[in-house]
Amino acid sequence: MKTCLAIVRLSERVCPGIVGPSGPPLARVRRSFGRGAAALCLTIATALPLRLTAAGAVSEDVPVPGGTVSMAQSLGIDPAPDRARFVAELARLTHQSADGKQTTRAKAASLLRRGRSDVATPGVSADTVPIPLTVSLWSDAVFHRRVAPEGIVAAIVADSRAAHLCYGLAGLDDETLQFLVDHPGAITQLYEQDAAVFAAFGASLHIRDNRVVPSGGAVAAEIWEAIVGERLDRPQPFVRALLAQGEGRLAYLYDVIAGLDAPRAAFALGSWIKDPAVRLKRFRALVVANRRAIPQWQPAKLPFTRPLYDVAAVLMRVRVQPDGSPSFPSARFAWTWVFDGLDVPANAPRAPIAAGDEPIDAAWLAQMIMPVETRDRGERLDQLAFGQRAFHTADPGAIGDVLTAIRAFPRFRMLMLALERAGVRGPAVYAVAARRAQQLSTLDNRREFLALGQFQGALALITRMAGVRTLDPAATESLVTSLANVPIGGDGRYAGALGKWMQQALRPALPAGADFERALLAGLAGRSHPDGAVVVSWEGNSYRLDIAAAERRRLGHIREKQGGLSIDMALSGASDEALADVLMAWTYAVSIADSNSPVLLTANVTRRHDFGGGPAERSARHRTAWALPRQEIAVGVPWHVTGSLLGLEVALSSLGLRRVIADRAIDAPTLSTNEREAFAAAVSLLNPFELRDRDRDAIAAAIERGHTRVAVLAEDSSRLHEIAAEIHMDGWRTRALQWTVAHDPERIASMFSMTELLFLGRGPVADLDPWGMSALAGAGCLCTRVAPPSQWRLMTGRPQLGLMAETVADLNLHIAVTLSELQLPAAVAKAVLSAAVQDFIDEVRPTDFNDWLTLVRASQSVPRERIEDYVAIATSDGPLVPQEP
């Protein structure tokens, strides 16, 4: 008996789950000795070695009766997640909220647990999938009852807390998971108290040698111990306190900082602040600001949603130096003045920098941005990003003009973004343009329409010519400045003054032409491509790369369909109405990607353009005139565009996509409207003049090197964690990749995005933004960029903004690789993508708005044969012009 009791006590100390909550208490074991003690001892002695062995495992492969596809379909999930990620993804997709037991998927999951036979396909064998922890540990620490291996997946998915726990566990690395295996009481605590918050933010936890290791080194360790109130070498109470404080908001901040690049993490932590006491004080202020902001967001109830324009957006958008200190402009007084109003002062502020003023830090920005309303938060974030992006290298002596431009941004957004896109760097140019825009905004509706039509139309043509290399940066800045200084009469009319400017300032900057109209056409078509005269052979025919010729043809066809006056005719009459009409028509012409666009079926569509001249509040009307334009489609209202003329190509971007096979049956799209529009906008923002063959080949070579490094994992998995760390791969995919390497090596490559392969192949990423995605929502920029590999995780949970699409450059990169293989010019990529993106957004089937990996895989799976079909657009109505015999 003594031996048996010793075994029981040992089992309790070494493996508590053996006689834990679901097993017999020790007192009951003692009482049972009189009734079959020998049998009980024999059972314990036999089972103990097996249980101790199992206790060391951090995961286990389990069967899914009927197969993964059948189970996923029974929950309404299509496509079924691959086996390596199956349980975690089912857990996430089935329980989007902590208390959603009445959802369709939650009810279906309940049927799985009850063993309903109609949720599995008869005759289909079981698939094997991995789960974090072992079945016995789930049984003991979570369910407190015996669960068979073939029922464990159903048991997890049917229980929202278990599902959230499973999802969080699946994001942990092996060492952290091993700590939990060794401390099953911590697993029980996570399940009972913190499952949803752990699901949302647990993946950023790393425990090494019984110590929590936060991102950011020694400085971070000191800060987090002080903030959480627990020591890092006491992982269980530290993790409990971290998850519990602020209803999960402290854990969110911890998770966000872990996902940032090193300089921005240093900015957030205040590592650049020399005084440790001040550093801690400022970080406490950041914690408080994050806890108080956006009270309607409840991460403990909705673990997979994120608030708009929150602390993550602040920390992602701020521009910092390598040590984490903020970039110019960085003075608090300066940004206080910027955020203080929307008016543009007649003169620059006299004292923008106060003596002894401190620089902005993470807490200060959070306090200034996060307490305001959603729209205002977004605008302040865009101001911050624009100001530091456009002026981080500006002369501090020009601080007055710099701050004037930044302050004007919310009211005159598209003016500022158009100038930035055109390569304008002089702060004075932004300031003078903003003052003229403010003056135009004081006019009544009709006069404002005519003045804006002329000013924005002329400016749109200047920025277009800067983009196609007709104008160099100096000429662009000179023309913008002179345009902004064209006088307006006391009656609010240009009265022919802008026409004179066109003849005296704009015409000399244009290429030669028989008349103004043809000279303008040549200027808007652009100069020769930087790669020079390129001749290619395609399908037995010879073509030359000639973007300018293709653009002249497109613009000529559109202007012919538009009809109306020419520039010369409008100028001859010195009429504001005529000049506004023709400048707006030209702006629409350069913005309509397809000469057969349905926009051209309607006569005088430019006259329907709405600058916001309706009965709305005056301040709202003024914003509309300079806001990002958008199509207006409503029953009983003629189609038109509302907003600025600047950036019009973005508003019309969906109409610029093309279907190569027009009569193909298309299912209802599952990609959200916001994501579809983001993919289309990216195509409209691509500039063929910036797509260079050398970059095309650099992309192809780097991705090939990345593929080579990844392929080695099938034979040598020892490099897996090194590769995952290099691209900051999320914990869920890292764990899935481990399983895939061991069980399904043919699918290893499918676990990586092409952006990740580009980074692994040491591609010149800093030079490749022209091949990237739209940065409108994520950075407030009228530009494209290749987002860092890890950024997609920080973008999740915000489907309202279309942020996920902005992190998926895979289709663009895939086209670059294919063009390199076909030895076709990089400049045709935009034409090819106009068809590729249309098919992609029609066909891709993500499981939900956070399904980044499906978007990545669908992008990479476009076959070469289909891309060759897309090339036909470049040869029929694009930059590949048939070579004369």
N, C-alpha and C positions, 0 to 999 in steps of 0.2 A: 504493500500500500504506500509506504514512504517513497518508494521509487516512482510509483505512478503519480503521486502528488508532486514530486520534484519535476517530473516531465511536464505536468500541467502548468506549474509555476514558470518553468523555463519557456514553455510555449507562450505564456502571457507576456513575458518580458521581450522575447526575441521576435515573436510574430503574433501581436495582439489579436489579429483577426481570427486566430484558431478558436479561441474561446472568448471572443469579443461579444459585441451586442447580439449577434445571432447564435452564439454558442452557449453552452450551459455555464452558469456562474460557478465559481470554484466551490462555494458552499454546497451547491446542488451536486457537484461531482463527488464531494466527500460523502454526502448522504447516499449516493448511489453505490458506494463500495459494498454495502451489504447485499446488494442485488446485482450480482454479475460483475463484481469488481475486476475479476480476471479478464473478462471479455472487454471491459472498458479500457483497461490498461493496454491490452493487446492492440485495440483499435487506435488509441492515441500514439502508442509507440510506433505502429506501422505508418500512420498518417504523417507524423511529425517530420520525418526526413523529406517527404514529398512536398509538404507545405513550406518548409524552410527553403527548399530549392526554388519553388515557385515565387517566393517572396522577393527574390532578387531580380525578377524579370520586370522590365518597364513597359512591355507591351506583349500582346498575344494575338495570334491569328485565329480567327473564329469563322465558323460557317454562316452563310446567309442562305437559309432554305429558300429554294425557288430561284435564287440568283439575284444579283444586284439590280438588274433592269426591272424585274418584276416588283421588287420591293419599292424602288424609286417611283415606278408608275403608280403603285397603289397609294402613294403619298402625293401624287400629282406633280412629280418632279421629273422634268425632261429637258435635256438629256440626263441620263443617270451619271452621277459623278464616277470617275474611275476608281478602281478598287483601293488604291493607295490612300485616297482622300474620302472614301465613301461614308464612313460613319460620322466623321466630323462635319461633312457637308450636309448630310441628312439632318444632323442635329441642329445646325444653323438654320437651314431652310424650313424646317418643321416648326421651330420655336423662335420666331423673330421677336417675340416679347416674352417677358417673364411670367405673365399670367394669361396667355392666350390659349387656354384649354379648349375653348369653343370654336377655334378655327377649323377649317375643313381638314387641313393637314394634321392638326393635333388629334382630331377625332379619328382620322384614318390610322394614325400611329397607335391609338388606343386599341384599335382592332388587331393590330399586329401583336401587341402584348397578350391579348386574350386568345391568340392562336387561331383566329378565323382562317379557315382554309381557302376562302375565296380571294385572299389578297396575294396568293402565290400562284404561279403558273404550274399546273400539274405536269409532272414528267420532266421538269427542268431541274437539273442537278444544282447543288449548292455551290456558290462562289465563296472563296475564302478572302477575308478582308482583315486588316489589322485594327486593333483597338488599343488605345493607351491603357496601361495597367493590365492586369490579368483578370480573367473571369472570377477567380476566387476572391481577389481583392475587391472587385466591384460588388461581389455578393456580400462580403463581410463589412466593408467600410461604407458602402453606399446604400445597398438595398436591404441589408440585414436579413437576408434570406438566401437560400440556395437558388442560383440561376444557372441553368444548363448552358453550355457554350453555344448551342444552336438557338438559344432564346435571348442571348445577351444583347444583341443589336436591337431587337425589338424592345427589350426592357429599357434600354438607354433612350431610344428615340421616343418612347411613349411617355417618358417622365421629363418635364421641362427642365427641372433642376439638374437631373442627370445628363440631359442633352447639353445644357450649358457647361456643366462641369467637363463633359467629354470634349467639347469643342476647345475649352481652355487648355485642357491637358494635352490635346493634340498639337498645340502650338509651342509646347515646352521642349527644350533640349533634353538629352538623355540624363545629364547630371542633375538637372533640376527635377526631372521626373523621378530619378532614383531617390532623391531626398524624400519626396512624397511617399514613395513605396516604403521607405524605411520608417516613415512617420505616418502611418495610416490614420491616426487621429486628425492630422491636418487635412486629409482628404475628406473625412467625415465633416469637418468644420466648413470646408469650402462648399460642400454639397448642401449643408443645412442652412448656411448663412450668407454666402457670397457667390453663389454659382453664376448669376447673370453678370456681375461686375468682373468676375474672373474670366468668363467667356470673352468679354469685350477687351480686357486689357492685360490678361494674365501672361500673354506670350512675351511680354517685355521683361518678365522675371527671370533672373539667372542666379542660381545658387551653386556655389563652388566651395567644397570643403566646409560645409555647414555655415556658409556665409553668403548673404545676398550681395550681389555685385551689380550696382547700378551703373548706367552708362554715364561716362564723364570723369572717371578716375577718382583720385583722392578728394578733390574738391566736391564732387557729387556725393561721395560717401559721407563726408562731414555734414553736408547740407541735408541730405535725406534722413540721417539719424536724428538731426535736430527737429526737422519738420514732422516726421512720423512719430517721434517720441519713443522709439524702440531701437535697440542696437542691431546692426546688420548681422552680427554673429549669433543672433537669436532669430533665425529665419521665420519660425512659425508665428510668434507674436508680431514680428515686423510686417509680414505679409497680411496678417489679419487686420492690423491697424491701417495699413496702406489701403486695403480694399474697402474698409468700413468708413473711413473719414470722408465727409462731404458727399455721402451717398454715391461714392464711386468717382467723384470728380478729382480727388487727389491721385487716384490710380490712373485716371485719364491723362493728367498732366505728366505723370511718370512715363506713361506709354508714349505720349507725343514726343517728349524729349528723347526717349530711346530711339525713335524713328527718324530724328533729324540728322543731317550731316554734322560733322564735328564742330565746325565754326558756329553754326546756329545753336547747337546744343550748348556750347560755351556761352553764347549770348544769353540763352534762357537761364542758365545756372548762375550767370554773373561771374564766370571764371576770370574775365578780363578786369573785374573790379579788384583793386589791390587790397583794400581793407577787408579782412574776413568778416568783421562784424557788420559792416555796411552791406557786404554781399549777402549775408544771411538775412538781414533786415529787408533787403529788396526782394529776395526770393519769397520771404513770407508774404510780402505785399502781393506778389504774383499769385501765390496760392489763394489768398483771400479774394483777389479780383476774379480768379477763375471759379471759385466756389459761389460767388454771388451773381455771376453773370448768367444770363439766359435761363431764368428759373424754371421755365416750362420744360426744359430738357431733363429727362430722368433716366440716366444710364442704367440704373438698377432695374428699370422696367423695360426699357428698349435698348438692349445692349448693342445692337448692330446699326443703330442710327446715330448720327452726329449732328450737332447744331450748325447752322450756317454762320460763317464769318466769326469763328470763335478763336480760342487761344492757339489752336493748331494753325489756323490761317495766318494769324499775326506772326507766329514764329517761322512759318514757311516763307512769308513774303518779305520780311525785313532783310535788307542787304547788309552783310557784316564783313569785317576784315578777318583774315585767317585766325587771329587770336580771339575772335568773338566780339570785338568792339564794333559799334555801329558805324556804317559808312556815312559819308556826307550826303545831304545835310543831317546833322545829328543832334543839334542843340534843342533842348526842351522848349526854350522860349520861342524858337523858330516854328516848331510844330504846333505849339499852343496858338500862335497867330494864324497858322494855316487852317487849323480846325475851328477857328473862332467865327468864321463867316464864309459866305459864298460870293460876296461882292468882290469886284476887282478894283482896287484903289487907283485913282488917277496917277499917283506917284508911288514908287516903290517904298516900302517901310523904311524909315530912316534909321532905326536902331533894331535890326532883326536879331542881334545877338546881345544879350545882357551880360554885363561883367560878371565873371565867375559862374556863368550858367553851366549846369551839368548836362552831360549827354543823355539821350533817351536810353532807357533800358527796357527789359521785357515787362516789368511790372508797370512802368509808366505808360507804355503803349497799351497794355491791357486795360488800364484804368481809363485811358482816353478813348478807346475804341469799343470795348465790349459792353459798357452799360447802355449805349444808345440803341435806337430802334434798328431793326434788321437792315433796312435800306441804307441807313446812315453808317452802320458798321461796314457794309460792303463798300460804300463810297470812301470812307476813311482808309480802309485797307488798300483800295485802288490808288488813293492819293499817295500813301506811303510807298507802295511798290513803284508807281510812276516816278515819283520824285527822286528816289534813290537810283532807279534804273536810268533815267534820262540825264541826271545831273550829278552822279557820284564823282565825276572827274571835272566838274565845273570849277571855275575860279571862285574862291570864297569871296572875292571882291564883288562878284555879281549876285550875291546872296539875295538882294532885294528882288531882282527879276526872277530868280529861282523860286522864291517863295510865292511871288505873285502868280507864276505859272501853276504851281502846285495847288494853291488856294482856288484857282479858277477851274481846276479839273472837274469837280462834280457837276458844275453848271455847263461847262463847255468840253465835255469828255471827248467827243470825236475830233474836235479841233486839236486838242493836245495829242491824242493818239495818232492822228494823221500826220502831224508834224514830226513826231517821233519816228514813225514808220518811214517817212521821207528822208530820214537821216539828219534832220535839223538838230544841231547841238547848242547853238547860241541861246542862252536864257533870254536875252533881250528880244529875240524873234518871237519866242513864245509869249512874252509879256505884251508886246505891241499887238499881236494877233488877238490875245484875250481881251484887250481893251477895245479893239474894234468890234469883236463879237458882242461885248456888253453893250456897246452903243447901238448895234443893230437890234438888240433885244428890246430897246425902248420904243420901237416903232409900232404903229397899229398893224392890224392883221394883213391888209392888202399890201401896204408898203413894206412890211417885214418880209412877206413872201417874195416880193420882187428883189429886195436887197439881199436876202439870203440866197435866193436862186442865183444871183450874179456872184456874190462873194464866195459861197460854198462851191458853186460850179467852177469858178476860176481856180479856187484852191484845190479842188479835186483833180483838175487837169494838171496842175503843177506837181502834185504829189504822185500822180500816175507817171509823169515824165521823169521824175526822179527815180521811180522804181524800175523803169525800163532803160535807164542809163542815158536818156536824152539830155538830162540836166545833171551836172555834178553838184556836190553839196554846197559849194560856194554860190553857184548860180541859183540853186533852190532857195537858200536863205535870203539872197538878194531879192528874188521875185516875191517871196512871201512878205518880206518887210515892205516893199513898195506897194504891194496889193493892199496891205493893212493900212497904208497911209493914203490911199485914194480918198479924196474928200467926199463927204456926203453933205448935200445941201440942207438948209434949215428946214425944208419940207420933208426930209427923210428920204430923198431920192438921190441916186447917183447922177441923174440927168446927163447921161452920156460920158461921165468922167471915167467910169470903168472901161468903157469902150476905147477911150483914148489911151488908157493904161495898156490895154491889150495891144494896141497898135505900136505904142512907143516902147513898152518894156517887154511884153511877151513875144511879139512877132520876131524881134531880133534874136531871141534865144532859140527859135525853132529852126529846123532844117530848111533848106531851100524848097520852094514850092511855087507853082504857077499862080496860086492865090492863097489867101489865109487858110481857107478850108483844107486845101491839100497839104499845106505846110503843117497845119495842126495834125492832120491825119498821120503824116510821117513822124512827127514828134511823139505822138501817143503810141505809135506802133513800136518805136524803140530802135536802138542801134543794134549792131551785130552782136551776137552772143560772144561772151568772153573766150569761149573755146575756139572761136574762129570758124572758118569754112570747113564744115564736116560733111563728107559724102559717105552715105551708107548704102549697102545693097540689102534689099528686103523683098523676099518672095519673087526674086528674079527681076526686080526693078531697082533703078538707082534713084536715090533721093538725096537732097542736100538739107542740112539743118538751117532753116531760115525763119526764126521766130518773127522777125519784123515783117517779112512778106506775108506770113500767115495772119498776123494781127492786122495788117493793112487790108487784107481780103475780108476778114471778119468785120472790122469796123466799117468798111465800105458797104458791105451788105446790110448791116444794121442801120446805118444812116440812110441808106436808100429806102428801107422799109419804114423808117420813122417818118420820112418826108419832112415837110416844113422848110424853114429858112436855113440857108447856110450862114456860117460866121460872117462872110463878106456882106451878105444881104442885111443881116442884123446890124452890123456896124455902120453900114451906109445910112441907115435911118436914124441912128442916134437915139433909139428907143429903149428904155429900160425893160419894157415888157418883152420886146423881141429878143434882146440880148439874154435876159433871164431864161426865156424859153429855149434858146439854142444852146446855152451853156448847160442847162439841166438835161437837154436831150443828149449832148455829148457825154455827160456824166453817166447817164443810163447806158449809153452805148459801150463805154469802156467797162461797165460793170456787168453787162449781160454776156455770159460766157459762150452761149450758143446762138449763132445767127438765126437759128430756127426756133428760138425760144417762144413759148406761148405769150410772153410779155409783149411781143411785137405784134400780136394779133389784135391788140386793142389800140385804137388811135389815141394820140395825145395822152398817153399814160402818165407822162411827166407832169401834166397839169393837175393830175389827181394827187400828186405827192403832198403829204401832210406834214408841215413843219410844226404842227401843234397849234394851229390857228383857231381851234374851236372854242367853245365856251368854258373850258377848264380854267382853274385858278391860274393867274398870270405866271407865278413862279413855276408851276408845272408845265405851262406852255413853253416857257423859256428853256427848260430842261429838255423838252421833247425835241426842239429844233436842233439840239446838238447831241442827242442821245443816239446810241447804236440803233440804226434803222431796222425795221422789221416789216414783214409782209402782214397785211390786214386782210383776213379772209373771213367773211361773215355773210350770212343769208341776207339778201336784200341790199347789200352794200357792195358797190363795184370794187374789184380788186385794186389795191393801192399799197403804197409803202408809207409808213409813218416814221419820222425821225430825221436824222441828218442825211444830207447827200454824201457825206464822207463815210467811207466804210460800206457803201451801198452794195459792193460785191458780196459782203457777208450776208446781208439780208436776202440776196437773190441766189445764194450758194446752192440751195437745194434744187433750183431750176437749172443749174449748170451741170448737174450730174446726168449721165447718159446710160441708157440701156442698149447694149449691143444687140440683144435678142428681144425685140419689142413685144412679141406675142407669147413670151414664156409665162406660164402660170406661176403666180406668186402667192404664197400663203400670207396671212396677216402677220405683219412684223411683230416681234417680241421685244426688240430693242426700243427703249423709251424715245419719245419725241426729242427730248433734250439731248440724248446721246446721238441720235441720228443727225440732229442739227450741228452738233459739235464735229462729227466726222465730215459733214459737208463743208462746214466753215473752214476746216483745215485745208481742204482742196482749194478753196477760193483764195486762201492766203499764201499758197505756194507761189513763188516767183521763179519762173523758168530761167531768168537771167542769173539767179543765184544757185542753180542746180548745175554743178560742175562735174565733168567726167572724172577728174581726179578724186573727188569726194565719193562718187559712185563706186569707184574701184576700191577706195579705202574702206568703205562700208563692207563691200563684198569680202575683201581680204580679212578684215577684222572678225567678221561673223564666221568665216571659215576657221580662223584660228580658235574662236570660241567654241565652235562645234568640236574641234579636235580635242580641246581640253575636256569637254564634257564627255566625249565618247570614251575617254580613257577610264572613266568611272566604272564602266562595265567590267573591266579587267582588274582595276585597282581602286577600290572604294576609299582608300586611305586619304585621298585628296578631297573627299566630298565636303568636309566642313570648311576647309580652306576656300574652296570655290564658293560655297554658300555665304561665307562671311565676306568675301570680296564684293559680292553684289548685294549684300545685306538682305539675303533671301529670308522671307518671313518663316517663322517657326513651323507653320502648318505644312508648307511646301517642303521644307527641309526634312521633316519627319516622313512625308510622303515620298520624297526622293530617296531616302534611305531604304524604304520598303521596296520601291521600284527597282533600285539597283540590285537588290537581292532576289526579287521575285519576277520582275517584268522588265528586264534590261532593254528590250526593244523600244520601250516608251520613255527612256531617260530624257531624250532631247525634248519631248513634249512638255517637260516640266519647266522649261526655260523660255523666256520671251526673247525676241531678237534683240531688243535693247540690252538685255542681260548678256547675250552672246557678244554683242558689240563691245560692251565693257570688258568682258572676259578676254576678248581678243585685242584689248588695248587700242581700240579705235580712237581716232582724233575727235572725241565726242564734242569738245568745245567748238569745233568748226562745223558741226553737222546740224545745227538748228534749222537751216533752210529745208532739211528733210523731215522736220518734226511735225508735231500736231499743233492745233490752235492753242494759244495760251490766254484766250479771252477770259474764260471763267476762272482759271487757276491763278493767273498773274495780272489780269486786267490789261493785257497787252495785245495790240493789233499785230500779232506776229506769230511765228511758229517756233517751237523748241522741242528738243528731245529731252523728255523728263528723266531724271535719275531713276535707276531701276527700282529703288525702294519706295519711291514717292506715292505709288498707287495706294499703299496701305493707309497713308494719311488722308487720301482723297475719298475713302469709302464712306458709305452712310449718308451721302448727300445727293440723292438722285435729282433734286430740283435744279442742279447747276450743270449737269452733263460733264462732271469732272473726270469720270472714269475714262471717257473717250480720249481725253487730253493726255492720258498716260500710256496710250496704246499706239505706238508708232510702228507697230510690226508690219502693217500692210505697206506703208511707205518704204520701210527698209527692205521688205520682201521684193517690192518692185525694183528697188535700186539693185539688189543682188541679181535679179533676173535680167535687167537691162545690161548689167555688166557681162553676164554670161552670153547674152545675145549680141554684145558689142553695139548696142544702140545708144544714142546720145542721152545723157542724163536729162537734158532739157525736155525730153518728151514725157517725162514722168508725170507731169501735171495732166496731160491729155490722157495718159493711160489710167491714172487714178480717177479721173472723172467717171470712167466706166467701172473700174474695180470697186470703188467705194459704193456706188449704187448697188451693185450685186451684193456686196458685203452686208450693207445695212438691211437689204431685203432678206438675206438668207441666214444671218447669224442668229443663234437661238440660245442666249444666255439664260441661266436658270433664274436669275434675279438681277437687281441693279448693282450688286456687289460682285458679280461673276466675272472678274477680270480675266481669269485664265481661259475661259471659253472665248472671249474676244481675241485674246492672243493666239490661241490655237486656230481659230477660224481664219485669222489674217494670214497665218503661215501656210495654211492648207490650200490656198488658191493655186491650182495646177498651172504649170508653165504653158500648156496649150491654151488655156483661157487668157492668160496674159498676152500671148501672141495675138489672140483675137482682139484684145483691147488696143493693140498697137495700130490696128486699122484706123482708129480715130485720128491718130497722129499723122497718118498718111493721107486721109481723105479730107480732113478739115483742121489740120494741126500744123505743127512746125516742121514736119518732114515734107518738103516740097519736091515734086517730081523733077528730076534732073533733065534738062533739055538735051536731046541727042546731039 
